[in-house]
């Protein structure tokens, strides 16, 4: 899991990893965010989703990115991909729903 520090950091990461990326928006004070962050780091999760590339974005430290992606609730997960030099949002999950996250991962990686 890569922690994003700025909009430039995010842009560079997206360009460097020209694949499907999960943007994971959370905050240190958010209970469900902590649970999801832990879950995304577990060996079992990495086996279930071996091609998962995660960018963690702390909404308290990155208000510009939070506004850019219109984040209204936490945690929010957005699958994106760079298409013709534009970031395309493939799907969005608001709240903690690991089953839906796994289904979306499989959909975007098949």
N, C-alpha and C positions, 0 to 999 in steps of 0.2 A: 504494500500500500504506500503510495507516494503522497506526501503532504504538500499541498500547494501553498505557496507563500505570497503570490501576487498574480495579477492578470498576465503579466509577461511570462511568469513561471508556467502558468496553465497553457498559454499559447504555445510555448516551446515544447511542452510535454505532448500536446496534441499533435504537433507537426512531427516530432520525433517518433511517436508511436502511432503511426498511421493505420490504426485498427479500431475496432469497437472498444470504447473506453467507458467505464462507469464513473461518473462524477457523483461522489457521495458527500452530500451537504449535511453537516452536523454541528454540534456545539458541546463543549466540555460539561455543561450543566444539564444536558438533556439525557435522561435515563435511557430511553429507547436507542438513542444515538450511540451510547456507550456499549450497549448490548450488541448492536449491529456491527460496530467497529471491531469488537472482540470476535464475533462470529465470522467476519470476513477475513480474519487473520488465522483462524483455526486450520489445522492440517486437513480435516475432513472436508471443509469448504473448498480448500484449494484442490482437493482431489475431485470434488463434484464439478468445479468450474475451473479447469486447468488453464484456460486461455483468458481468464478474467484479469483485466488491468484496471486498478482502482486508484482514483485520485480523490483524496480526502480534502475537503474544503471546510475549514472552520468558519462558520458564518459570522462569528464575532470579530474575527481577524481579517475577513475578506468581504467587506460590505459591497465593494464594486462588483465582484463576481456574483455575489448573492442577488444583487439587483438585476444584473445582466440576465440571469437565468430565472428571474421572477420566482424566487423561493418564498413560499408562503407558510410552509409547515416543516417541522423536523421530525425525524430525518427525511430527507428527499434524496432519491437516487435517480439519476438520469443517464441512460445509455446514449452515447453520442458517437459520431463517426465523421471524419473529415471527407467531404465530397466536393470535388472541384474547388478546392481552397476555401470552402465554407463549412462551418460546423453544423451538422444536421442532427437534430434531436430525434432519436429513434423511438424512445419510450420513456415514461416518467412514472415513478412510484413514490407516492407520498405516504409517510408513516412507515412503521416497521412491519413488513410482510415478507418474510424470507422465502416462502413458497412462491409468491409472485415474482420475487427477484430471480429465483432459480429458473422459473418458467421463461421469463424474459431473456435471461442469459442464453438458455437453450434455443430460443427463437432466433436470437441475433447471431448465434455461432453455429448454425446448421446450414 
